[in-house]
């Protein structure tokens, strides 16, 4: 169950990252931080 939570949180943060970058509102740094968190979550 815990692994599913990590996997889904990684997927959600990756989606939020793509929305931040696509919004073109200057949120690229926050987006890349979310991408890093996403990679760690999915890798965990």
TANOR-V846127 format. One record per residue. N is the residue number from 1. RES is the residue in one small letter. SS is DSSP state (H for helix, E for strand, C for the rest). PHI is phi in whole degrees, 0 to 359 (none if undefined). Layout:
# TANOR-V846127
n=N res=RES ss=SS phi=PHI
n=N res=RES ss=SS phi=PHI
This chain:
# TANOR-V846127
n=1 res=x ss=C phi=none
n=2 res=x ss=H phi=296
n=3 res=x ss=H phi=292
n=4 res=x ss=H phi=295
n=5 res=x ss=H phi=296
n=6 res=x ss=H phi=297
n=7 res=x ss=H phi=296
n=8 res=x ss=H phi=289
n=9 res=x ss=H phi=293
n=10 res=x ss=H phi=294
n=11 res=x ss=H phi=293
n=12 res=x ss=H phi=293
n=13 res=x ss=H phi=293
n=14 res=x ss=H phi=294
n=15 res=x ss=H phi=293
n=16 res=x ss=H phi=295
n=17 res=x ss=H phi=303
n=18 res=x ss=H phi=294
n=19 res=x ss=H phi=292
n=20 res=x ss=H phi=297
n=21 res=x ss=H phi=291
n=22 res=x ss=H phi=289
n=23 res=x ss=H phi=289
n=24 res=x ss=C phi=56
n=25 res=x ss=C phi=250
n=26 res=x ss=C phi=80
n=27 res=x ss=C phi=257
n=28 res=x ss=H phi=295
n=29 res=x ss=H phi=297
n=30 res=x ss=H phi=298
n=31 res=x ss=H phi=297
n=32 res=x ss=H phi=290
n=33 res=x ss=H phi=296
n=34 res=x ss=H phi=295
n=35 res=x ss=H phi=296
n=36 res=x ss=H phi=296
n=37 res=x ss=H phi=298
n=38 res=x ss=H phi=298
n=39 res=x ss=H phi=297
n=40 res=x ss=H phi=293
n=41 res=x ss=H phi=295
n=42 res=x ss=H phi=291
n=43 res=x ss=H phi=293
n=44 res=x ss=C phi=287
